[in-house]
Amino acid sequence: MPKAPVPERYRDILESRALGHLATIDPNGRPNVNPVWFLWDGEHVHLSIKPDTAKYRSLRADPNVALSVSDPSRPDRYVELRGTVVDFELFDNLSWVNQLSRKYTGSDFTGGVAGEHRYKVTVRIDSWTAQN
């Protein structure tokens, strides 16, 4: 599996509106995979996660993750990123989740309220693999 950085030829997939599929390991050692909204900055993946979720508990227990994203126009073309959570930044407003929502819906997030805690989770990419 090649080490980071991810080649430029996969940037279109990572900047598309395709959902990522985040793989984590729960505190009992079982794998979990969830569809997630994410932003890619060229080096890191950024997620929004509520602290009352199994996903949050899993990431706190084991910060190692994998994220796969398929090209929306060619499902046989994909990129998989593997990395480690390096930061949990707490937000008590919707500013961070609004950024994600604008990528995926074109407008601000309507599924939450100000004062609700969410973490901006930053994942450092250590390695990657891809097809096509």
N, CA, C and O atoms as a GROMACS GRO file, in nm:
protein
  528
    1MET      N    1   0.086  -0.117   0.000
    1MET     CA    2   0.000   0.000   0.000
    1MET      C    3   0.090   0.123   0.000
    1MET      O    4   0.174   0.138   0.089
    2PRO      N    5   0.075   0.212  -0.098
    2PRO     CA    6   0.161   0.331  -0.105
    2PRO      C    7   0.141   0.423   0.014
    2PRO      O    8   0.031   0.431   0.070
    3LYS      N    9   0.245   0.491   0.052
    3LYS     CA   10   0.239   0.591   0.160
    3LYS      C   11   0.181   0.720   0.104
    3LYS      O   12   0.179   0.742  -0.017
    4ALA      N   13   0.132   0.806   0.195
    4ALA     CA   14   0.082   0.938   0.155
    4ALA      C   15   0.198   1.015   0.093
    4ALA      O   16   0.313   0.982   0.123
    5PRO      N   17   0.176   1.113   0.011
    5PRO     CA   18   0.048   1.174  -0.023
    5PRO      C   19  -0.029   1.097  -0.131
    5PRO      O   20   0.027   1.018  -0.207
    6VAL      N   21  -0.159   1.123  -0.135
    6VAL     CA   22  -0.246   1.065  -0.235
    6VAL      C   23  -0.221   1.138  -0.367
    6VAL      O   24  -0.218   1.262  -0.368
    7PRO      N   25  -0.203   1.067  -0.478
    7PRO     CA   26  -0.178   1.132  -0.606
    7PRO      C   27  -0.292   1.225  -0.650
    7PRO      O   28  -0.409   1.201  -0.619
    8GLU      N   29  -0.256   1.327  -0.722
    8GLU     CA   30  -0.350   1.427  -0.772
    8GLU      C   31  -0.460   1.364  -0.858
    8GLU      O   32  -0.571   1.416  -0.865
    9ARG      N   33  -0.431   1.253  -0.924
    9ARG     CA   34  -0.530   1.193  -1.015
    9ARG      C   35  -0.654   1.140  -0.943
    9ARG      O   36  -0.753   1.106  -1.009
   10TYR      N   37  -0.651   1.133  -0.810
   10TYR     CA   38  -0.769   1.089  -0.734
   10TYR      C   39  -0.840   1.204  -0.664
   10TYR      O   40  -0.939   1.182  -0.593
   11ARG      N   41  -0.791   1.323  -0.682
   11ARG     CA   42  -0.850   1.440  -0.617
   11ARG      C   43  -0.998   1.458  -0.655
   11ARG      O   44  -1.080   1.495  -0.570
   12ASP      N   45  -1.032   1.431  -0.782
   12ASP     CA   46  -1.171   1.449  -0.825
   12ASP      C   47  -1.267   1.361  -0.744
   12ASP      O   48  -1.377   1.404  -0.712
   13ILE      N   49  -1.225   1.239  -0.712
   13ILE     CA   50  -1.310   1.150  -0.631
   13ILE      C   51  -1.326   1.208  -0.491
   13ILE      O   52  -1.437   1.214  -0.438
   14LEU      N   53  -1.215   1.251  -0.431
   14LEU     CA   54  -1.217   1.299  -0.292
   14LEU      C   55  -1.288   1.432  -0.278
   14LEU      O   56  -1.335   1.466  -0.169
   15GLU      N   57  -1.297   1.509  -0.386
   15GLU     CA   58  -1.368   1.637  -0.380
   15GLU      C   59  -1.510   1.627  -0.435
   15GLU      O   60  -1.583   1.726  -0.436
   16SER      N   61  -1.549   1.509  -0.479
   16SER     CA   62  -1.686   1.490  -0.530
   16SER      C   63  -1.785   1.485  -0.414
   16SER      O   64  -1.747   1.490  -0.297
   17ARG      N   65  -1.911   1.473  -0.448
   17ARG     CA   66  -2.015   1.461  -0.346
   17ARG      C   67  -2.040   1.316  -0.306
   17ARG      O   68  -2.137   1.287  -0.236
   18ALA      N   69  -1.953   1.226  -0.349
   18ALA     CA   70  -1.967   1.084  -0.311
   18ALA      C   71  -1.946   1.069  -0.161
   18ALA      O   72  -1.857   1.131  -0.102
   19LEU      N   73  -2.029   0.987  -0.099
   19LEU     CA   74  -2.012   0.956   0.042
   19LEU      C   75  -1.886   0.872   0.061
   19LEU      O   76  -1.851   0.790  -0.024
   20GLY      N   77  -1.820   0.893   0.173
   20GLY     CA   78  -1.712   0.805   0.212
   20GLY      C   79  -1.770   0.693   0.297
   20GLY      O   80  -1.874   0.710   0.359
   21HIS      N   81  -1.703   0.580   0.299
   21HIS     CA   82  -1.741   0.469   0.386
   21HIS      C   83  -1.628   0.450   0.486
   21HIS      O   84  -1.521   0.400   0.453
   22LEU      N   85  -1.657   0.492   0.609
   22LEU     CA   86  -1.557   0.496   0.716
   22LEU      C   87  -1.557   0.366   0.793
   22LEU      O   88  -1.660   0.324   0.846
   23ALA      N   89  -1.441   0.302   0.799
   23ALA     CA   90  -1.425   0.179   0.875
   23ALA      C   91  -1.352   0.210   1.005
   23ALA      O   92  -1.245   0.272   1.005
   24THR      N   93  -1.411   0.166   1.116
   24THR     CA   94  -1.352   0.181   1.249
   24THR      C   95  -1.355   0.046   1.318
   24THR      O   96  -1.420  -0.048   1.271
   25ILE      N   97  -1.286   0.037   1.429
   25ILE     CA   98  -1.289  -0.084   1.512
   25ILE      C   99  -1.352  -0.045   1.645
   25ILE      O  100  -1.304   0.047   1.711
   26ASP      N  101  -1.458  -0.115   1.686
   26ASP     CA  102  -1.524  -0.078   1.811
   26ASP      C  103  -1.443  -0.128   1.932
   26ASP      O  104  -1.348  -0.205   1.915
   27PRO      N  105  -1.479  -0.083   2.052
   27PRO     CA  106  -1.402  -0.123   2.172
   27PRO      C  107  -1.394  -0.274   2.196
   27PRO      O  108  -1.309  -0.319   2.272
   28ASN      N  109  -1.482  -0.351   2.132
   28ASN     CA  110  -1.478  -0.497   2.144
   28ASN      C  111  -1.398  -0.564   2.032
   28ASN      O  112  -1.394  -0.686   2.022
   29GLY      N  113  -1.336  -0.481   1.947
   29GLY     CA  114  -1.254  -0.535   1.839
   29GLY      C  115  -1.329  -0.570   1.712
   29GLY      O  116  -1.271  -0.629   1.621
   30ARG      N  117  -1.457  -0.534   1.704
   30ARG     CA  118  -1.537  -0.564   1.585
   30ARG      C  119  -1.531  -0.448   1.487
   30ARG      O  120  -1.532  -0.332   1.529
   31PRO      N  121  -1.526  -0.477   1.356
   31PRO     CA  122  -1.525  -0.369   1.257
   31PRO      C  123  -1.664  -0.309   1.240
   31PRO      O  124  -1.766  -0.377   1.253
   32ASN      N  125  -1.666  -0.180   1.210
   32ASN     CA  126  -1.789  -0.108   1.176
   32ASN      C  127  -1.761  -0.024   1.054
   32ASN      O  128  -1.652   0.031   1.040
   33VAL      N  129  -1.858  -0.014   0.964
   33VAL     CA  130  -1.846   0.071   0.846
   33VAL      C  131  -1.970   0.158   0.837
   33VAL      O  132  -2.083   0.108   0.844
   34ASN      N  133  -1.949   0.289   0.823
   34ASN     CA  134  -2.061   0.383   0.815
   34ASN      C  135  -2.039   0.480   0.700
   34ASN      O  136  -1.927   0.524   0.676
   35PRO      N  137  -2.146   0.515   0.626
   35PRO     CA  138  -2.134   0.620   0.526
   35PRO      C  139  -2.119   0.754   0.598
   35PRO      O  140  -2.186   0.780   0.698
   36VAL      N  141  -2.030   0.839   0.547
   36VAL     CA  142  -2.003   0.968   0.611
   36VAL      C  143  -1.984   1.078   0.508
   36VAL      O  144  -1.937   1.055   0.397
   37TRP      N  145  -2.021   1.200   0.549
   37TRP     CA  146  -1.980   1.319   0.478
   37TRP      C  147  -1.837   1.350   0.521
   37TRP      O  148  -1.801   1.326   0.637
   38PHE      N  149  -1.756   1.402   0.430
   38PHE     CA  150  -1.618   1.437   0.466
   38PHE      C  151  -1.568   1.549   0.376
   38PHE      O  152  -1.623   1.575   0.269
   39LEU      N  153  -1.466   1.615   0.421
   39LEU     CA  154  -1.392   1.711   0.339
   39LEU      C  155  -1.247   1.665   0.331
   39LEU      O  156  -1.192   1.613   0.428
   40TRP      N  157  -1.187   1.685   0.216
   40TRP     CA  158  -1.048   1.649   0.188
   40TRP      C  159  -0.970   1.778   0.167
   40TRP      O  160  -1.011   1.862   0.088
   41ASP      N  161  -0.857   1.794   0.236
   41ASP     CA  162  -0.777   1.916   0.218
   41ASP      C  163  -0.644   1.890   0.147
   41ASP      O  164  -0.558   1.977   0.143
   42GLY      N  165  -0.628   1.771   0.091
   42GLY     CA  166  -0.505   1.736   0.023
   42GLY      C  167  -0.411   1.654   0.108
   42GLY      O  168  -0.321   1.588   0.056
   43GLU      N  169  -0.429   1.657   0.240
   43GLU     CA  170  -0.347   1.579   0.333
   43GLU      C  171  -0.430   1.507   0.439
   43GLU      O  172  -0.390   1.401   0.488
   44HIS      N  173  -0.543   1.564   0.474
   44HIS     CA  174  -0.627   1.512   0.582
   44HIS      C  175  -0.771   1.497   0.534
   44HIS      O  176  -0.815   1.564   0.442
   45VAL      N  177  -0.841   1.406   0.600
   45VAL     CA  178  -0.986   1.394   0.587
   45VAL      C  179  -1.046   1.454   0.713
   45VAL      O  180  -0.995   1.431   0.823
   46HIS      N  181  -1.154   1.530   0.698
   46HIS     CA  182  -1.223   1.593   0.810
   46HIS      C  183  -1.367   1.545   0.813
   46HIS      O  184  -1.436   1.545   0.711
   47LEU      N  185  -1.412   1.504   0.931
   47LEU     CA  186  -1.546   1.448   0.953
   47LEU      C  187  -1.617   1.527   1.061
   47LEU      O  188  -1.554   1.600   1.137
   48SER      N  189  -1.748   1.513   1.068
   48SER     CA  190  -1.826   1.568   1.180
   48SER      C  191  -1.890   1.451   1.252
   48SER      O  192  -1.963   1.372   1.193
   49ILE      N  193  -1.862   1.440   1.382
   49ILE     CA  194  -1.913   1.327   1.459
   49ILE      C  195  -1.968   1.376   1.592
   49ILE      O  196  -1.904   1.453   1.664
   50LYS      N  197  -2.087   1.329   1.624
   50LYS     CA  198  -2.150   1.364   1.752
   50LYS      C  199  -2.091   1.275   1.862
   50LYS      O  200  -2.062   1.158   1.839
   51PRO      N  201  -2.073   1.331   1.983
   51PRO     CA  202  -2.008   1.256   2.090
   51PRO      C  203  -2.092   1.144   2.150
   51PRO      O  204  -2.040   1.064   2.228
   52ASP      N  205  -2.220   1.137   2.118
   52ASP     CA  206  -2.304   1.032   2.176
   52ASP      C  207  -2.320   0.912   2.082
   52ASP      O  208  -2.414   0.834   2.096
   53THR      N  209  -2.227   0.897   1.986
   53THR     CA  210  -2.238   0.789   1.888
   53THR      C  211  -2.136   0.678   1.912
   53THR      O  212  -2.031   0.700   1.973
   54ALA      N  213  -2.167   0.560   1.862
   54ALA     CA  214  -2.073   0.448   1.867
   54ALA      C  215  -1.948   0.482   1.787
   54ALA      O  216  -1.838   0.442   1.824
   55LYS      N  217  -1.963   0.554   1.677
   55LYS     CA  218  -1.849   0.593   1.594
   55LYS      C  219  -1.749   0.676   1.675
   55LYS      O  220  -1.628   0.654   1.668
   56TYR      N  221  -1.801   0.771   1.752
   56TYR     CA  222  -1.715   0.854   1.836
   56TYR      C  223  -1.642   0.768   1.940
   56TYR      O  224  -1.521   0.781   1.957
   57ARG      N  225  -1.715   0.681   2.008
   57ARG     CA  226  -1.653   0.594   2.109
   57ARG      C  227  -1.546   0.504   2.046
   57ARG      O  228  -1.441   0.481   2.106
   58SER      N  229  -1.574   0.454   1.927
   58SER     CA  230  -1.476   0.369   1.858
   58SER      C  231  -1.349   0.447   1.825
   58SER      O  232  -1.238   0.396   1.844
   59LEU      N  233  -1.364   0.569   1.775
   59LEU     CA  234  -1.247   0.649   1.739
   59LEU      C  235  -1.165   0.690   1.861
   59LEU      O  236  -1.043   0.701   1.852
   60ARG      N  237  -1.230   0.711   1.973
   60ARG     CA  238  -1.157   0.742   2.097
   60ARG      C  239  -1.080   0.620   2.147
   60ARG      O  240  -0.971   0.634   2.202
   61ALA      N  241  -1.137   0.501   2.128
   61ALA     CA  242  -1.072   0.379   2.174
   61ALA      C  243  -0.959   0.334   2.081
   61ALA      O  244  -0.857   0.283   2.127
   62ASP      N  245  -0.978   0.354   1.952
   62ASP     CA  246  -0.879   0.313   1.852
   62ASP      C  247  -0.885   0.414   1.737
   62ASP      O  248  -0.981   0.413   1.660
   63PRO      N  249  -0.785   0.501   1.724
   63PRO     CA  250  -0.790   0.609   1.625
   63PRO      C  251  -0.756   0.567   1.482
   63PRO      O  252  -0.750   0.653   1.394
   64ASN      N  253  -0.734   0.439   1.456
   64ASN     CA  254  -0.701   0.394   1.322
   64ASN      C  255  -0.827   0.373   1.240
   64ASN      O  256  -0.923   0.311   1.287
   65VAL      N  257  -0.826   0.425   1.116
   65VAL     CA  258  -0.945   0.419   1.030
   65VAL      C  259  -0.906   0.388   0.887
   65VAL      O  260  -0.789   0.397   0.849
   66ALA      N  261  -1.006   0.351   0.809
   66ALA     CA  262  -0.996   0.343   0.664
   66ALA      C  263  -1.120   0.411   0.608
   66ALA      O  264  -1.228   0.404   0.667
   67LEU      N  265  -1.104   0.475   0.493
   67LEU     CA  266  -1.215   0.543   0.427
   67LEU      C  267  -1.207   0.507   0.280
   67LEU      O  268  -1.104   0.529   0.216
   68SER      N  269  -1.316   0.453   0.225
   68SER     CA  270  -1.319   0.426   0.081
   68SER      C  271  -1.422   0.517   0.017
   68SER      O  272  -1.527   0.547   0.074
   69VAL      N  273  -1.389   0.561  -0.105
   69VAL     CA  274  -1.477   0.650  -0.180
   69VAL      C  275  -1.474   0.605  -0.325
   69VAL      O  276  -1.367   0.595  -0.385
   70SER      N  277  -1.593   0.579  -0.382
   70SER     CA  278  -1.604   0.540  -0.522
   70SER      C  279  -1.635   0.661  -0.608
   70SER      O  280  -1.705   0.753  -0.566
   71ASP      N  281  -1.582   0.660  -0.728
   71ASP     CA  282  -1.612   0.763  -0.827
   71ASP      C  283  -1.761   0.754  -0.860
   71ASP      O  284  -1.807   0.648  -0.902
   72PRO      N  285  -1.838   0.861  -0.842
   72PRO     CA  286  -1.983   0.855  -0.868
   72PRO      C  287  -2.018   0.819  -1.012
   72PRO      O  288  -2.124   0.763  -1.038
   73SER      N  289  -1.931   0.852  -1.106
   73SER     CA  290  -1.961   0.824  -1.246
   73SER      C  291  -1.903   0.691  -1.295
   73SER      O  292  -1.942   0.641  -1.400
   74ARG      N  293  -1.809   0.635  -1.218
   74ARG     CA  294  -1.746   0.507  -1.254
   74ARG      C  295  -1.720   0.428  -1.127
   74ARG      O  296  -1.611   0.438  -1.071
   75PRO      N  297  -1.816   0.349  -1.080
   75PRO     CA  298  -1.801   0.279  -0.953
   75PRO      C  299  -1.682   0.182  -0.946
   75PRO      O  300  -1.642   0.142  -0.837
   76ASP      N  301  -1.626   0.143  -1.062
   76ASP     CA  302  -1.509   0.056  -1.060
   76ASP      C  303  -1.381   0.135  -1.030
   76ASP      O  304  -1.275   0.076  -1.012
   77ARG      N  305  -1.392   0.267  -1.023
   77ARG     CA  306  -1.277   0.353  -0.989
   77ARG      C  307  -1.298   0.404  -0.847
   77ARG      O  308  -1.401   0.463  -0.816
   78TYR      N  309  -1.200   0.381  -0.762
   78TYR     CA  310  -1.214   0.421  -0.622
   78TYR      C  311  -1.079   0.452  -0.562
   78TYR      O  312  -0.974   0.422  -0.620
   79VAL      N  313  -1.084   0.514  -0.444
   79VAL     CA  314  -0.965   0.536  -0.364
   79VAL      C  315  -0.997   0.495  -0.220
   79VAL      O  316  -1.105   0.522  -0.170
   80GLU      N  317  -0.901   0.429  -0.156
   80GLU     CA  318  -0.912   0.393  -0.016
   80GLU      C  319  -0.798   0.461   0.058
   80GLU      O  320  -0.682   0.452   0.018
   81LEU      N  321  -0.833   0.529   0.166
   81LEU     CA  322  -0.736   0.598   0.250
   81LEU      C  323  -0.728   0.528   0.384
   81LEU      O  324  -0.830   0.487   0.439
   82ARG      N  325  -0.608   0.515   0.437
   82ARG     CA  326  -0.591   0.461   0.572
   82ARG      C  327  -0.514   0.563   0.653
   82ARG      O  328  -0.418   0.623   0.605
   83GLY      N  329  -0.556   0.582   0.776
   83GLY     CA  330  -0.490   0.682   0.857
   83GLY      C  331  -0.527   0.674   1.004
   83GLY      O  332  -0.583   0.576   1.052
   84THR      N  333  -0.492   0.784   1.072
   84THR     CA  334  -0.508   0.792   1.216
   84THR      C  335  -0.572   0.924   1.253
   84THR      O  336  -0.535   1.030   1.201
   85VAL      N  337  -0.669   0.919   1.343
   85VAL     CA  338  -0.728   1.043   1.394
   85VAL      C  339  -0.621   1.117   1.474
   85VAL      O  340  -0.559   1.060   1.564
   86VAL      N  341  -0.601   1.244   1.439
   86VAL     CA  342  -0.500   1.325   1.507
   86VAL      C  343  -0.560   1.442   1.584
   86VAL      O  344  -0.489   1.508   1.660
   87ASP      N  345  -0.690   1.469   1.566
   87ASP     CA  346  -0.750   1.580   1.639
   87ASP      C  347  -0.900   1.564   1.649
   87ASP      O  348  -0.966   1.520   1.555
   88PHE      N  349  -0.953   1.600   1.764
   88PHE     CA  350  -1.097   1.612   1.790
   88PHE      C  351  -1.119   1.757   1.833
   88PHE      O  352  -1.081   1.795   1.943
   89GLU      N  353  -1.180   1.837   1.747
   89GLU     CA  354  -1.207   1.977   1.779
   89GLU      C  355  -1.356   1.994   1.806
   89GLU      O  356  -1.439   1.969   1.718
   90LEU      N  357  -1.391   2.036   1.927
   90LEU     CA  358  -1.531   2.048   1.967
   90LEU      C  359  -1.594   2.175   1.911
   90LEU      O  360  -1.537   2.284   1.921
   91PHE      N  361  -1.713   2.159   1.853
   91PHE     CA  362  -1.794   2.272   1.807
   91PHE      C  363  -1.928   2.265   1.880
   91PHE      O  364  -1.986   2.157   1.892
   92ASP      N  365  -1.976   2.380   1.929
   92ASP     CA  366  -2.109   2.384   1.991
   92ASP      C  367  -2.204   2.471   1.909
   92ASP      O  368  -2.305   2.521   1.958
   93ASN      N  369  -2.166   2.487   1.781
   93ASN     CA  370  -2.253   2.557   1.686
   93ASN      C  371  -2.250   2.476   1.556
   93ASN      O  372  -2.183   2.373   1.549
   94LEU      N  373  -2.321   2.521   1.457
   94LEU     CA  374  -2.333   2.443   1.333
   94LEU      C  375  -2.233   2.483   1.226
   94LEU      O  376  -2.242   2.435   1.113
   95SER      N  377  -2.137   2.568   1.258
   95SER     CA  378  -2.047   2.620   1.154
   95SER      C  379  -1.969   2.510   1.083
   95SER      O  380  -1.954   2.515   0.960
   96TRP      N  381  -1.919   2.412   1.156
   96TRP     CA  382  -1.842   2.306   1.091
   96TRP      C  383  -1.932   2.214   1.008
   96TRP      O  384  -1.902   2.186   0.892
   97VAL      N  385  -2.042   2.167   1.066
   97VAL     CA  386  -2.129   2.076   0.991
   97VAL      C  387  -2.193   2.148   0.873
   97VAL      O  388  -2.228   2.084   0.774
   98ASN      N  389  -2.209   2.280   0.881
   98ASN     CA  390  -2.260   2.356   0.767
   98ASN      C  391  -2.165   2.347   0.648
   98ASN      O  392  -2.211   2.339   0.534
   99GLN      N  393  -2.034   2.347   0.672
   99GLN     CA  394  -1.938   2.335   0.562
   99GLN      C  395  -1.956   2.200   0.490
   99GLN      O  396  -1.956   2.194   0.367
  100LEU      N  397  -1.972   2.095   0.567
  100LEU     CA  398  -1.995   1.963   0.507
  100LEU      C  399  -2.128   1.960   0.432
  100LEU      O  400  -2.136   1.908   0.321
  101SER      N  401  -2.231   2.016   0.494
  101SER     CA  402  -2.363   2.016   0.433
  101SER      C  403  -2.362   2.090   0.300
  101SER      O  404  -2.429   2.048   0.205
  102ARG      N  405  -2.290   2.200   0.292
  102ARG     CA  406  -2.283   2.276   0.166
  102ARG      C  407  -2.220   2.192   0.055
  102ARG      O  408  -2.261   2.202  -0.060
  103LYS      N  409  -2.121   2.110   0.090
  103LYS     CA  410  -2.060   2.022  -0.011
  103LYS      C  411  -2.162   1.921  -0.063
  103LYS      O  412  -2.172   1.899  -0.184
  104TYR      N  413  -2.238   1.861   0.028
  104TYR     CA  414  -2.326   1.750  -0.009
  104TYR      C  415  -2.467   1.792  -0.049
  104TYR      O  416  -2.531   1.723  -0.128
  105THR      N  417  -2.517   1.904   0.004
  105THR     CA  418  -2.656   1.944  -0.027
  105THR      C  419  -2.666   2.080  -0.094
  105THR      O  420  -2.770   2.114  -0.151
  106GLY      N  421  -2.560   2.159  -0.087
  106GLY     CA  422  -2.563   2.293  -0.144
  106GLY      C  423  -2.619   2.398  -0.049
  106GLY      O  424  -2.630   2.514  -0.086
  107SER      N  425  -2.655   2.358   0.073
  107SER     CA  426  -2.709   2.454   0.169
  107SER      C  427  -2.668   2.416   0.311
  107SER      O  428  -2.608   2.311   0.334
  108ASP      N  429  -2.701   2.504   0.406
  108ASP     CA  430  -2.667   2.479   0.546
  108ASP      C  431  -2.740   2.356   0.600
  108ASP      O  432  -2.843   2.314   0.546
  109PHE      N  433  -2.685   2.300   0.705
  109PHE     CA  434  -2.736   2.180   0.769
  109PHE      C  435  -2.868   2.209   0.839
  109PHE      O  436  -2.880   2.308   0.912
  110THR      N  437  -2.967   2.124   0.818
  110THR     CA  438  -3.099   2.144   0.879
  110THR      C  439  -3.131   2.038   0.984
  110THR      O  440  -3.240   2.039   1.041
  111GLY      N  441  -3.037   1.947   1.011
  111GLY     CA  442  -3.064   1.837   1.102
  111GLY      C  443  -3.011   1.856   1.243
  111GLY      O  444  -2.998   1.759   1.318
  112GLY      N  445  -2.979   1.979   1.279
  112GLY     CA  446  -2.925   2.003   1.412
  112GLY      C  447  -2.961   2.142   1.461
  112GLY      O  448  -3.023   2.220   1.390
  113VAL      N  449  -2.920   2.170   1.584
  113VAL     CA  450  -2.947   2.301   1.644
  113VAL      C  451  -2.819   2.354   1.708
  113VAL      O  452  -2.734   2.277   1.752
  114ALA      N  453  -2.808   2.485   1.714
  114ALA     CA  454  -2.695   2.548   1.781
  114ALA      C  455  -2.694   2.501   1.926
  114ALA      O  456  -2.799   2.485   1.988
  115GLY      N  457  -2.575   2.480   1.980
  115GLY     CA  458  -2.560   2.430   2.116
  115GLY      C  459  -2.537   2.280   2.122
  115GLY      O  460  -2.490   2.228   2.223
  116GLU      N  461  -2.571   2.212   2.014
  116GLU     CA  462  -2.550   2.068   2.004
  116GLU      C  463  -2.400   2.044   1.980
  116GLU      O  464  -2.340   2.105   1.892
  117HIS      N  465  -2.342   1.955   2.057
  117HIS     CA  466  -2.198   1.928   2.043
  117HIS      C  467  -2.171   1.835   1.927
  117HIS      O  468  -2.238   1.734   1.909
  118ARG      N  469  -2.070   1.873   1.847
  118ARG     CA  470  -2.018   1.792   1.738
  118ARG      C  471  -1.868   1.811   1.735
  118ARG      O  472  -1.817   1.919   1.766
  119TYR      N  473  -1.799   1.707   1.698
  119TYR     CA  474  -1.654   1.716   1.684
  119TYR      C  475  -1.615   1.720   1.537
  119TYR      O  476  -1.667   1.643   1.455
  120LYS      N  477  -1.524   1.809   1.505
  120LYS     CA  478  -1.454   1.804   1.378
  120LYS      C  479  -1.338   1.708   1.402
  120LYS      O  480  -1.246   1.737   1.478
  121VAL      N  481  -1.343   1.593   1.336
  121VAL     CA  482  -1.243   1.489   1.353
  121VAL      C  483  -1.148   1.496   1.233
  121VAL      O  484  -1.191   1.489   1.118
  122THR      N  485  -1.020   1.510   1.263
  122THR     CA  486  -0.918   1.519   1.158
  122THR      C  487  -0.840   1.390   1.151
  122THR      O  488  -0.787   1.342   1.252
  123VAL      N  489  -0.833   1.334   1.031
  123VAL     CA  490  -0.762   1.208   1.007
  123VAL      C  491  -0.639   1.236   0.920
  123VAL      O  492  -0.651   1.288   0.809
  124ARG      N  493  -0.523   1.202   0.972
  124ARG     CA  494  -0.398   1.211   0.894
  124ARG      C  495  -0.390   1.086   0.808
  124ARG      O  496  -0.403   0.975   0.858
  125ILE      N  497  -0.370   1.104   0.679
  125ILE     CA  498  -0.361   0.991   0.587
  125ILE      C  499  -0.218   0.938   0.587
  125ILE      O  500  -0.122   1.011   0.560
  126ASP      N  501  -0.206   0.809   0.616
  126ASP     CA  502  -0.075   0.743   0.622
  126ASP      C  503  -0.045   0.662   0.496
  126ASP      O  504   0.070   0.652   0.455
  127SER      N  505  -0.149   0.604   0.437
  127SER     CA  506  -0.131   0.524   0.316
  127SER      C  507  -0.261   0.523   0.237
  127SER      O  508  -0.366   0.564   0.286
  128TRP      N  509  -0.252   0.476   0.115
  128TRP     CA  510  -0.368   0.476   0.027
  128TRP      C  511  -0.354   0.363  -0.075
  128TRP      O  512  -0.246   0.309  -0.096
  129THR      N  513  -0.466   0.329  -0.136
  129THR     CA  514  -0.467   0.239  -0.250
  129THR      C  515  -0.583   0.284  -0.340
  129THR      O  516  -0.674   0.353  -0.294
  130ALA      N  517  -0.580   0.246  -0.464
  130ALA     CA  518  -0.684   0.290  -0.557
  130ALA      C  519  -0.692   0.194  -0.674
  130ALA      O  520  -0.604   0.110  -0.696
  131GLN      N  521  -0.799   0.208  -0.748
  131GLN     CA  522  -0.816   0.130  -0.870
  131GLN      C  523  -0.860   0.223  -0.981
  131GLN      O  524  -0.945   0.310  -0.962
  132ASN      N  525  -0.799   0.204  -1.098
  132ASN     CA  526  -0.829   0.281  -1.220
  132ASN      C  527  -0.794   0.426  -1.199
  132ASN      O  528  -0.811   0.507  -1.290
   0.00000   0.00000   0.00000
